[in-house]
Each structure stands twice: as C-alpha cells, then as structure tokens.
Amino acid sequence: MKSRVTAAAVDRSSKYIAVGSDKGKVKVLNFKSGGVLYNLPHQDKEITCIKFLSGMSEFWLVAGCWNGKMVMWTEPNEDNNFQITAKCRIGHRGDILDLVGSTNYIVSGGIDGLLSVWNQFSGVLKYAIQLPDPEVEGLTS
C-alpha cells in the first residue's frame, strides 16, 4: 500500500517542499523539480503537521506526529557536510494538530487541549498551557 501525504510545507525561499506521510516518513524535495533531496530520520508515526523555521535557530524543520511527539531537524549545509540530525521531543498526550513558529518559539497544539511552547533555539519545552473546556466554562453558544 502506498503512503499518503498527510502534511506539507514550503520554505520561505520557495526552494524546498517538505512532505510527511501517514507512515511517518518525511522527505524534502526540490520545489521546482520535485526531486527528492533528503529522506529525513523519522519516528514511524503519522506526520500531522510540518513547518519550516526561520531565524537563528539550529533547527530547520519541525513536524508534529500522531503520538504527541515533535521531531526537529537541523539544516543541511556545507559546514556539517550536508548531514541532517533529528531530535524527538514529547509535549502532548495525543496527536499534535498544528504548529506555529515565531522568531523565538514554536507553539504546538494538540488533541489533548494543550498548547506547548518550545524554545526554537534549543528545542526544549518551555511550558504548556491547558486550554479551558468550552462546555465546562460555559463558552459554547
């Protein structure tokens, strides 16, 4: 059975497109030709969201997975012989559904109702915010 694309992102320069699959595999392609440039180290859990980072981070790309794990990859460049390393972090008790990045932080949102705030430079979880349940808090109409 073929893998399904479950997440995709384009970098700011429109040079790369990253795609994640239901099998947990992540590839980086040349945006213009579609040729595979990198097969990234992965976690074998469905990729639910993926984002290129910008700024001074050591990380280049980040993805959320079904199992609450977040994977962060370093940027390939001449200084590191175009090698990509990965860090895996756990910040949710279930699927990660979305990622947003700023110059200093990555925020992930999960099915567990948590917003996890990560340091974009180190990849360390800074803190998590539990969102109020709208039905319990009387926020539904």
Secondary structure as UniProt FT lines:
FT   STRAND          5..10
FT   TURN            12..13
FT   STRAND          16..21
FT   TURN            22..23
FT   STRAND          26..30
FT   TURN            31..33
FT   STRAND          36..40
FT   STRAND          47..52
FT   STRAND          59..65
FT   TURN            66..67
FT   STRAND          69..74
FT   HELIX           78..80
FT   TURN            81..82
FT   STRAND          86..90
FT   STRAND          96..101
FT   STRAND          105..110
FT   TURN            111..112
FT   STRAND          114..119
FT   TURN            120..122
FT   STRAND          125..130
FT   HELIX           134..137
//
